[in-house]
Amino acid sequence: MNKEDLLQRIRANAQAAIRFYLQNANVEMGLLRELAQHLDQPGVPLFLASMPNTPSRILESLQDSQDPQVLQVLANNPNCLHRMAAAQTLPPRLAAAGSRKLTQQQALHLAQDPQVEVRVALAKNPAISSPVQLKLSQDCVPFVRAALLENRRLVEEFQVGLGDDVDTAVHLAALLVPRLSPACMEIWVKESEELAQLALSRRKDLTPAMVEALTHSDHPSVMLSLLERQTLTEERLEAFIRRGDASIALAILRRRELSLPLQAALWETHGALPEVRLALAAHPALDDAVGLPLLDLQAGEEIPRLLALNPSPALPQTRAKLAREGSIFLCKHLLANPRSHEKALLETLVLRGDQVLLCHLAYRRIPCHGLSPQATERLLQSPLPSVRALATPQLPH
């Protein structure tokens, strides 16, 4: 193997060449010195940095490299690391801060580096000891303290301390890290601080006891977050309704399932609010127990219109009352609701409807055969053949 052969191999695939010589044979030192004359060739600096017998003089010259990959390899060499940690330029110190080979003395030195980027890289390094973590947890720059939270070997005591950080961003980041300990969560669940409770309410790893403790929060934002992200019992939802504001009531009304006890609690507690009334009237699980009182409000046409169009199967009495007492305008909306196509409702609508309503029956092709003789006669008296045809069963073609 001569220099040209080695250069050709490095140019073809530097990583493959490095793996081969690390596993199979050392390159002669003389050949490495010759290779150092070609540092401008792609892959050569990385190859030289990776060889265990590269002369120190060559390694020192590589510390001025602008290639982060070369500096990273050098930082894993204890013979280079001490010089890199004390380098005048930023790139070597930055690489040294991420090295797993750092001694505690070197790490403490880098923890006082004037460049924030170096201290941030050091804070993320899982190899740093607890004294170094303590030093960084007291750093004057919030970014450095927040970077510690990305360290998978962060001491729990410091994690708890960062949860009480004076900087809001660090404080919240500490409560949102994936590996937050149960002890730390329990401390902040019991606190009344809104931001802390809000951050914790968004976590997926809360125990049932922690969720239960958070449900007693006095902050609407925490209650809303729990509604969106946690599984709550029926009793807890009812408690939220009775002590929450309109935003809580509307959030619960956005749920597809809504039991009668919850509907009753919403009506009793927030029924005076127009936005809650409208949301109740449109809810697909609404029951007659709330639908009828809503209809009796006599507060404009919008609530009766929503009730007429409501697809809930639990509103037969409400629809019957609309058919008996509602305006022709509301009766038209009833016809647009498939739930209103029952014979009893159609009977009422045909007997009290005008010719326009009967035309709507024909337009929607709602069969009306089998009604009472009076209703059938009403249909047959229409001047329109399409309306008269509604009273007659359609024979199959």
C-alpha positions in Angstrom: 0.0 0.0 0.0 1.5 3.3 -1.0 0.2 6.9 -0.6 -1.5 7.0 -4.0 -3.4 3.8 -3.4 -4.5 5.0 0.0 -5.6 8.4 -1.3 -7.6 6.6 -4.0 -9.3 4.4 -1.4 -10.2 7.4 0.8 -11.6 9.4 -2.2 -13.8 6.5 -3.2 -15.3 6.1 0.3 -13.7 7.6 3.4 -16.0 5.9 5.9 -15.3 2.5 4.4 -11.6 3.1 4.4 -11.7 4.2 8.1 -13.7 1.1 9.1 -11.3 -1.2 7.2 -8.1 0.1 8.7 -9.5 0.3 12.2 -10.6 -3.3 12.1 -7.8 -4.9 10.0 -4.5 -3.1 10.2 -2.7 0.1 11.3 -1.4 2.4 8.6 2.3 3.0 8.9 3.2 6.3 10.6 5.4 7.3 7.7 2.5 6.9 5.3 0.2 8.9 7.6 2.8 11.8 7.5 2.8 11.6 3.7 -1.0 11.7 3.7 -0.9 14.8 5.9 0.4 16.7 3.0 -2.9 16.3 1.3 -5.3 17.8 3.9 -7.1 19.6 1.1 -8.3 16.3 -0.3 -11.9 15.3 0.6 -11.9 12.7 3.4 -8.2 12.9 4.3 -8.6 15.0 7.5 -11.4 12.7 8.7 -9.2 9.6 8.0 -6.2 11.0 9.8 -8.3 12.1 12.8 -9.7 8.5 13.1 -6.4 6.6 13.0 -5.1 5.7 16.5 -1.5 6.2 15.6 -1.7 9.5 13.8 1.1 11.7 15.2 0.1 14.4 17.7 1.5 17.1 15.6 -0.9 16.2 12.8 -3.8 15.9 15.2 -3.0 19.4 16.5 -3.2 20.9 13.0 -6.6 19.2 12.5 -8.0 21.0 15.4 -8.3 24.1 13.2 -10.6 22.2 10.9 -14.0 23.7 10.1 -15.5 20.2 9.6 -17.7 19.3 12.6 -17.3 15.6 11.8 -13.5 15.9 12.1 -13.7 17.8 15.3 -16.2 15.3 16.8 -13.8 12.5 16.1 -10.9 14.4 17.6 -13.0 15.2 20.7 -13.3 11.5 21.4 -9.5 11.3 21.6 -8.4 12.0 25.1 -5.0 13.2 23.8 -6.7 15.9 21.8 -9.6 16.7 24.1 -7.7 18.8 26.7 -6.4 21.1 24.0 -9.8 21.4 22.3 -11.5 22.3 25.6 -9.0 25.2 26.0 -8.9 26.2 22.3 -9.2 29.9 21.5 -11.7 29.3 18.7 -15.3 28.2 19.1 -15.6 25.1 16.9 -13.1 22.9 18.9 -14.6 23.9 22.3 -18.1 23.2 20.9 -17.0 19.8 19.8 -15.3 19.1 23.1 -18.5 20.1 25.0 -20.3 17.2 23.3 -17.6 14.6 24.0 -18.4 11.5 26.1 -14.7 11.4 27.2 -14.8 14.7 29.1 -13.2 14.7 32.6 -15.1 16.5 35.4 -12.3 19.2 35.4 -12.7 19.8 31.7 -16.5 19.9 32.0 -16.4 22.4 34.8 -14.0 24.5 32.7 -16.4 24.4 29.8 -19.4 25.2 32.1 -17.9 28.7 32.4 -17.3 29.1 28.7 -18.2 32.7 27.5 -20.1 31.3 24.5 -23.7 30.2 25.2 -23.5 27.6 22.4 -20.7 25.7 24.2 -22.6 25.6 27.5 -25.8 24.5 25.8 -23.9 21.6 24.1 -22.3 20.7 27.4 -25.7 20.7 29.2 -27.1 18.1 26.7 -24.1 15.8 27.2 -25.2 12.7 29.1 -21.6 12.1 30.3 -21.4 15.2 32.6 -21.4 14.6 36.3 -23.9 15.9 38.9 -21.5 18.8 40.0 -21.4 19.9 36.4 -25.2 19.6 36.1 -25.6 21.7 39.3 -23.3 24.4 37.8 -25.3 24.5 34.6 -28.7 24.5 36.4 -27.6 27.8 37.9 -26.5 29.3 34.6 -27.6 32.9 34.0 -28.9 32.1 30.5 -32.3 30.4 30.4 -31.3 28.5 27.2 -28.6 26.7 29.0 -30.8 25.7 31.9 -33.5 24.5 29.4 -30.9 22.5 27.5 -30.3 20.5 30.7 -33.8 19.1 30.4 -32.7 17.3 27.2 -30.1 15.4 29.1 -31.3 11.9 29.6 -29.2 11.5 32.7 -30.3 14.6 34.4 -30.4 14.2 38.2 -34.0 14.2 39.4 -33.2 16.8 42.1 -32.1 19.3 39.4 -35.2 18.4 37.2 -37.5 19.2 40.1 -35.5 22.5 40.7 -35.9 23.5 37.1 -39.6 23.0 37.4 -39.5 25.9 39.8 -37.3 28.0 37.5 -37.9 31.8 37.5 -38.0 31.8 33.7 -41.4 30.8 32.5 -40.1 29.0 29.4 -37.7 26.8 31.5 -40.4 26.3 34.1 -42.9 25.0 31.5 -40.3 23.0 29.6 -39.4 21.2 32.8 -43.0 20.1 33.3 -43.3 18.9 29.7 -40.2 16.8 29.3 -41.0 13.2 28.4 -39.2 11.7 31.4 -40.7 13.8 34.2 -40.6 11.7 37.4 -43.9 10.9 39.3 -42.5 12.7 42.3 -42.0 15.9 40.4 -45.4 15.7 38.8 -47.1 15.1 42.2 -45.4 18.2 43.6 -46.7 20.5 40.8 -50.1 18.9 40.6 -50.8 20.0 44.1 -49.7 23.6 43.4 -52.3 26.1 42.5 -50.2 27.8 39.8 -52.1 27.9 36.6 -49.2 27.5 34.2 -47.9 24.5 36.0 -51.3 22.8 36.2 -51.9 23.6 32.6 -48.6 22.0 31.5 -49.3 18.9 33.5 -52.8 18.5 32.3 -51.5 18.0 28.8 -49.4 15.0 29.7 -50.4 11.4 28.7 -48.6 9.7 31.6 -50.6 11.2 34.5 -51.9 8.7 37.0 -55.7 8.6 37.8 -54.9 10.2 41.2 -53.1 13.1 39.5 -55.9 13.6 37.1 -58.3 13.6 40.0 -56.2 16.2 41.8 -56.1 18.4 38.7 -59.9 18.3 38.3 -60.2 20.4 41.5 -58.3 23.2 39.8 -59.9 26.7 40.0 -58.5 27.6 36.6 -60.8 27.3 33.6 -57.8 26.8 31.2 -56.8 23.7 33.2 -60.4 22.4 33.2 -60.5 22.9 29.4 -57.2 21.1 28.9 -58.4 18.2 31.0 -61.6 18.0 28.9 -59.6 17.8 25.7 -56.8 15.4 26.8 -57.8 13.3 29.7 -60.5 10.7 30.3 -63.0 12.0 32.9 -65.8 10.3 34.7 -69.4 11.4 34.4 -69.4 12.7 37.9 -66.3 14.8 37.2 -67.8 16.2 34.1 -71.0 17.2 36.0 -68.8 18.9 38.7 -67.0 20.8 35.9 -70.4 22.0 34.5 -71.6 23.2 37.9 -68.5 25.2 38.9 -67.2 26.1 35.4 -68.0 29.1 33.1 -69.6 29.2 29.7 -66.4 28.1 28.0 -66.4 24.9 30.0 -70.1 24.3 29.2 -69.5 24.8 25.5 -66.5 22.5 25.6 -68.6 19.7 27.1 -71.3 20.4 24.5 -68.8 19.7 21.8 -68.7 16.1 22.9 -70.6 13.7 20.7 -72.0 11.7 23.7 -73.9 13.7 26.3 -75.9 11.8 28.9 -79.3 13.1 30.2 -77.8 14.0 33.7 -75.1 16.2 31.9 -77.8 17.8 29.7 -79.8 18.6 32.8 -76.8 20.0 34.6 -76.0 22.2 31.6 -79.6 23.4 31.4 -79.9 24.1 35.1 -76.5 25.8 35.5 -76.0 27.6 32.1 -79.4 27.6 30.5 -79.7 31.3 30.7 -76.8 31.8 28.3 -77.9 32.2 24.6 -74.8 30.4 23.3 -75.4 27.4 25.6 -79.1 27.2 24.6 -78.2 27.1 20.9 -75.5 24.4 21.4 -78.0 22.3 23.4 -80.7 22.7 20.8 -78.3 21.4 18.1 -76.7 18.6 20.1 -77.3 15.2 18.4 -77.9 13.5 21.8 -80.5 16.0 23.1 -83.4 14.5 25.1 -87.0 15.7 25.4 -86.4 16.5 29.1 -84.3 19.5 27.9 -85.7 19.9 24.4 -89.2 20.7 25.5 -88.1 23.4 28.0 -85.9 24.9 25.2 -89.0 25.0 22.9 -91.0 26.7 25.6 -88.6 29.6 25.8 -90.3 31.5 23.0 -87.0 33.2 22.3 -87.1 33.7 18.5 -87.0 31.2 15.7 -83.4 29.9 15.8 -83.8 27.5 18.7 -87.1 26.0 17.3 -85.4 25.7 13.9 -82.4 23.8 15.4 -84.8 21.6 17.3 -86.7 20.8 14.1 -83.5 19.8 12.4 -82.0 17.9 15.3 -81.3 14.2 14.4 -81.5 13.0 18.0 -83.7 9.9 18.5 -84.7 11.1 22.0 -86.8 14.1 20.8 -90.2 12.6 19.7 -92.2 14.8 22.0 -90.4 17.9 21.0 -90.9 17.2 17.3 -94.6 16.4 17.9 -95.1 19.7 19.6 -93.3 21.5 16.8 -95.6 19.7 14.3 -98.7 20.7 16.3 -97.8 24.3 17.3 -94.9 25.4 15.1 -95.1 27.8 12.2 -95.3 26.5 8.6 -91.7 27.7 8.4 -90.7 25.3 11.2 -92.8 22.5 9.7 -90.8 22.8 6.5 -87.6 22.2 8.5 -89.2 19.2 10.2 -89.7 17.7 6.8 -86.0 18.1 6.1 -85.3 15.9 9.2 -85.6 12.1 8.4 -86.6 11.6 12.1 -89.8 13.5 11.4 -91.0 11.0 8.7 -93.0 8.9 11.2 -96.7 8.5 10.4 -97.9 10.3 13.5 -95.9 13.4 12.7 -96.8 13.3 9.0 -100.5 13.0 9.9 -100.3 16.2 12.0 -98.3 18.0 9.3 -100.7 17.0 6.5 -103.8 18.0 8.4 -102.5 21.5 9.5 -100.2 22.3 6.6 -101.1 24.5 3.6 -100.6 23.7 -0.1 -97.0 25.0 0.1 -96.2 22.5 2.8 -97.8 19.7 0.9 -95.7 20.6 -2.1 -92.6 20.2 0.1 -93.8 16.7 1.0 -94.0 15.9 -2.7 -90.7 17.6 -3.4 -89.0 15.4 -0.8 -91.0 12.4 -2.0 -92.1 11.5 1.5 -94.6 8.6 1.2 -97.8 9.4 3.1 -99.9 6.3 2.3 -101.5 4.6 5.4 -102.5 7.9 7.0 -106.0 8.5 8.4 -108.9 9.0 6.0 -109.0 12.7 6.8 -105.3 13.1 6.0 -105.6 10.9 2.9 -108.5 13.0 1.6 -106.5 16.2 2.2 -103.8 14.9 -0.1 -106.2 13.7 -2.7 -107.9 17.1 -2.9 -104.6 18.7 -4.0 -104.6 20.1 -7.6 -101.1 18.7 -8.0 -100.7 15.1 -9.2 -97.4 14.7 -7.3 -99.1 15.5 -4.0 -102.1 13.2 -4.7 -99.6 10.4 -5.6 -98.2 10.6 -2.0 -101.4 9.0 -0.7 -101.1 6.0 -3.0 -98.6 3.1 -2.4 -96.2 3.0 -5.3 -96.4 -0.3 -7.2 -93.0 -1.8 -8.0 -92.0 -1.5 -11.6 
